[in-house]
Amino acid sequence: MPYDVAIVGLGRVGLPLALSFADRGLRVLGIDNDTERLDTVRAGRMPFRETGTQEVLDRVIGGDGLGFSDRVVDAAQAESIVITLGTPSFSHIEIDMRDIRSALDDLLPVLRAGHALVLRSTIAPGTTDFVAGYLAKHRGFAVGTEVYVAHAPERIAAGRFLEEIVSLPCIVGGVGEESGEVVGRLFEVFGAPIVQTTPVQAELAKIWTNILRYTNFALPNLLMIDCEQYSANVFEVIDLINRDYPRGGIANPGLTAGSCLRKDFAFSEERSNSPGMLLAVSRVNESVPLFLVQGVKRRIGPLTGRKVAVLGLAFKAETDDERDSLSHKLVRLLERELADVAIHDPHVQTPSASLEEAVGNADVVIVATNHPEFCGSEALAEIVDVASPDCLLVDPWNSWGSAQVFAYAAEVPALTGRA
């Protein structure tokens, strides 16, 4: 076989993984049906930001150890096939497996004894066993002895791939002990601990890692909404909860989203024996953009014709990833209020105005993403200097340390000690 491993799907999970395997001497075939993305990578350019990966691409591009294809069937040229395709959900209550099934159907005719098939994408409990059963049903393979199937979930945070691929324990849920051992040997190249378990436990560990974070972030968001109702200051209440108290630890509020957190709860909820709990968590986080818009309207009145600057389109700080970002929901809600919306984000690929253009003469400035560029005294001073004199600043992240979700521009420098 000409390749050691094929990566099916060169997105934010698959491409850094392919480059990391190649950088360690494995022969890698990267596969994606997005020909524009393939052309970009072949030309030696990363199609998105991920810390340090451009340097890795510079090292491995052009050599014999990294090839590309737009055909899933070509993955059979490798000993191990790692599927990193997206797994969206239908209306957030059912996993959408069409991309995975399509890849399986392409691979069925060409799979042979000795192949290892690894599911790296986030999947619902039972999916790994479904894949094993699919191969057995349609090809008659004895999974675990003839071919090997496992779930090795991706748990790396955006922007930290190269750091965490070598440090985070790698969970491997193999269908049969031998499947786990084969896939474990593949990922041992990164030097991180390999933790063997069953497929369903690997699946549950992955989705509940994200559910835990999604729920933890919903609590301060709900507290922020409650504090508005009672005319209390959410940041002061959080300080009271956390200060010198061993059982504190509540986070600050913010826009909680992203392609993992926003949908992965559905993979538990679709067959839950306690339906509704996680949907309530989602409802809290999804309500934050509307809460901010309503809070603005309570303070300055109708937004028709008012200029509103939205700072940040990415779903989290220091990334260019806009997938499932609540910033887009916020913009749509503002547009439905007939506001004149201006957007600035120095990280994303979507074109946006400069900071000065976006906030110039703005009636409202909303920090939707807490990029570092928005958090310092220099950005605050520029906003105060060029925005409308009575501009309302909306900062659920407490980016400037004013400890106010809603505050007028004239007040914020004094609140932060920068007057």
Secondary structure, DSSP 8 states (H G I E B T S, - for coil): --EEEEEE--STTHHHHHHHHHHTT--EEEE-S-HHHHHHHHTT--SS--TTHHHHHHHHTTSTTEEEES-GGGGGGEEEEEE-----EETTTEE--HHHHHHHHHHTTT--TT-EEEE-S---TTHHHHHHHHHHHHH---BTTTBEEEE------TT-HHHHTTTS-EEEEESSHHHHHHHHHHHGGG---EEEE-HHHHHHHHHHHHHHHHHHHHHHHHHHHHHHHTT--HHHHHHHHHTT-TT-----------TTHHHHTHHHHTT-SSTTHHHHHHHHHHHHHHHHHHHHHHHH---TT-EEEEE--SSSTT----TT-HHHHHHHHHHHTT-EEEEE-SSSSS----HHHHHTT-SEEEE-S--GGGTSHHHHHHHHHHS-TT-EEE-TT-TTS---SEEETTTHHHHTT--
